[in-house]
Amino acid sequence: MANHLRQQAKLTVYGRKPRKCNVPINEQGKYLKISQYYGENVYNYHLSKSLSLEDKDALKQVIDGKRTIDKPLATKIANSVLEWAISKGATHFCHWFQPLTGSTAEKHDAFLNFDNDRAIETLSASQLMQGEPDASSFPNGGSRATFEARGYTTWDLTSPLFIQESTNGKTLVIPTAFVSYHGDALDTKVPLLRSDLRINEVMTKFCHLAGMKDVSKVYSTCGAEQEYFLIDKAFYFGRQDLVMTGRALMGSLTSRNQQLEDHYFGMIEDRVLAYMQEVEIELYKMGIPAKTRHNEVAPGQFELAPIFKDANVAADNNQIVMTVLRNVALKHDFVCLLHEKPFAGVNGSGKHLNWSLSTDTGVNLLEPGHNPHENYRFLAVVATVTEAVYRHADVIRMGIASHGNDHRLGANEAPPSIMSVFLGTTLTQILDSMVSGGKYVASGKTLLDLGARQLADLVKDNTDRNRTSPFAFTGNKFEFRACGSSASIGYPLSILNAAVIDIFEETNAFLEAELAAGKSQDDALTAVILKWYGNAQKVVFNGDGYSQEWVKEAEKRGLGNMRTTPEAISVLKDAKKTNVLVKSGVFKESEISTRHNVMLERYIKCRQIELKTLAGMVLKQVVPAAVEYKAQLAESIKKQKDCGADSSLELELLKDLSNHSKSLYEQTINLSTSLDDLHHKLDEESFAKKIALELMPQSVKIAELCNRIEEIIPDENWPVPKFYDMLFIR
């Protein structure tokens, strides 16, 4: 039956056609430009006719953190929002928040209310501003007892309200923070908002000390690239492991996969392009600036990249992007896989966080300008950020730890678990010359001679793109490449911000002392550069981060290399390392303990699900398929023996299959027994380490045995969709 279902799934997929969606058009039936419908599902208080100019100015002051919102203003805004939402067809509203599950949560309430017996629509100020979900039912790391259920959601005024469309209606979505009854952050938003407040304080002060007196606000920005896989849903639902865990726990790799490098940036297939186009339409309507789409390295893998926004809105936008990618995929009979390593043997998926610091005057503090060797403010920022990564590398590494990311980091497809900084040749030469006391001589713009006059001249950039580095300077930003594709980016961003805040506080104190001693601004900034870059040179590495030579070299330099999530999570129990998170005001001590418990618990649960799913598939699908084919071979051998024919080939196949099947069965039973025994005998930390260091390597061996058996059994007898089906048939 299972084999029949697999063959039927293939036939179904062969018949798929690209889906046509409702492309926005005007009354004359002509296609609208993106700019004509961009943000149409986003509430813009500037366009509200019910709010006065004074109301709008007051709301802007609230958003900028210059005043708090009062009840009269909140009521006016609630009425304006209700009027707009109803005009868009919304019937419900929800407080949308980001608990420590890594995804989002929402509870919908109708606008419906009653004036005596008359049905009306209302949205009160309190409904807009505050909600009360069950805090005990979300991950809380033991910070809340089950009977202590109260928690609060509170409107984040800095993130736009938007309309979420579904098949039969629309919902007003209110981005909110999620806190406990005692005010502890139970989400990824609150720490990120705190970090941006502190970034503003320390970086505005830095700008003033560096001569930028007109700056009144500085904020962190991010553009989060999103990698993902698409497989047909007929294959997805034929794989229990994909449904339960998001990744294929076994599967023999196809002879041609990504080694010809023909999928990367290749022509996008019609069915996939139709999907991408509908995703973009939905994102544009919600004010999310999707900019780039392309095929990624692995077959079946793709990427979407947005334009920069401030970090908090970028984090919200990325959660929406992941939701839209998944929802629209189903409409196209695809399933979008956001797991970091859905298929062993081909590249996994990451989420590159393009991070920078910008002022309200429009200056990117990581923009080198035409003469970077003379731009001391820029060089001081780079040196300070480099010191932040060097000093707080372990905490930053912890921020991107997850069971899924363990499959990526350190493989030849993603940055290693060693935190290092890539600065590129030019920038490194400038900084090295300053530290050594030498003089850097600018070489000017270099034109690449292509030997073909028909082509435009290319100006060589000052820095290459080192895709093997976890934290690379890429022209006017740092690209934090180590974040996993399924992760909530708010968490690593808040930790990165905290690390930067810590060093810039010292930078500001140092600058003040240098300036007070009579030094010029350039000389004071130069002193900052020498102080931090001179100290942090060990973390700078411009070579191949994938190489084993770098692993050895990093160890010599004293750089950490936490290969597994349990090891990385243990950092949260080291008060010396986590002090930066508390001192910067980004996390409370109690919240750090909560996150340690939540991350540890999540790692264990996810791994348990994987290991139990693998065991179930082996015992209920792989072993039965092997037994069935063994019976066919035995019958064939018997018949051939009866007629005197040579059956040596069948005997050899039967022998190999019997040996592999027996070993597979024994190892699977042993894995299941060990999983249960260790869970009852060990505390959570010890159990997590045992899973990472012992049980996961065992599961890899089991998967390899499954793959050998798959290669022996005839294609039509294999019970689940193969890698070929999932990666190549669309």
KAKA-V171349 format. One record per run of one state. SS is the DSSP state (h for helix, s for strand, l for the rest). FROM is the first residue (numbers start at 0). LEN is the number of residues. If there is no record, write none. Layout:
ss=<SS	SS>
from=<FROM	FROM>
len=<LEN	LEN>
This chain:
ss=<l	h	l	s	l	s	l	h	l	s	l	h	l	h	l	h	l	s	l	s	l	s	l	s	l	s	l	h	s	l	s	h	l	s	l	s	l	s	l	s	l	s	l	h	l	s	l	s	h	l	h	l	h	l	s	l	s	l	s	h	l	s	l	s	l	s	l	s	l	h	l	h	l	h	l	h	l	s	l	h	l	s	l	s	l	s	l	s	l	s	l	h	l	h	s	l	h	l	h	l	h	l	h	l	h	l	h	l	h	l	h	l>
from=<0	1	14	24	25	30	31	33	37	41	42	44	47	52	63	70	87	89	97	98	99	104	110	111	115	117	121	124	129	131	133	134	137	149	155	161	166	168	180	184	185	186	187	188	209	217	224	225	232	236	239	245	269	285	289	295	300	306	308	310	331	333	337	349	350	352	359	363	364	371	374	375	391	392	398	404	407	420	422	424	436	445	448	457	460	470	473	477	480	483	484	488	516	520	539	540	547	557	564	573	574	583	588	642	647	681	683	712	714	717	722	728>
len=<1	13	10	1	5	1	2	4	4	1	2	3	5	11	7	17	2	8	1	1	5	6	1	4	2	4	3	5	2	2	1	3	12	6	6	5	2	12	4	1	1	1	1	21	8	7	1	7	4	3	6	24	16	4	6	5	6	2	2	21	2	4	12	1	2	7	4	1	7	3	1	16	1	6	6	3	13	2	2	12	9	3	9	3	10	3	4	3	3	1	4	28	4	19	1	7	10	7	9	1	9	5	54	5	34	2	29	2	3	5	6	2>
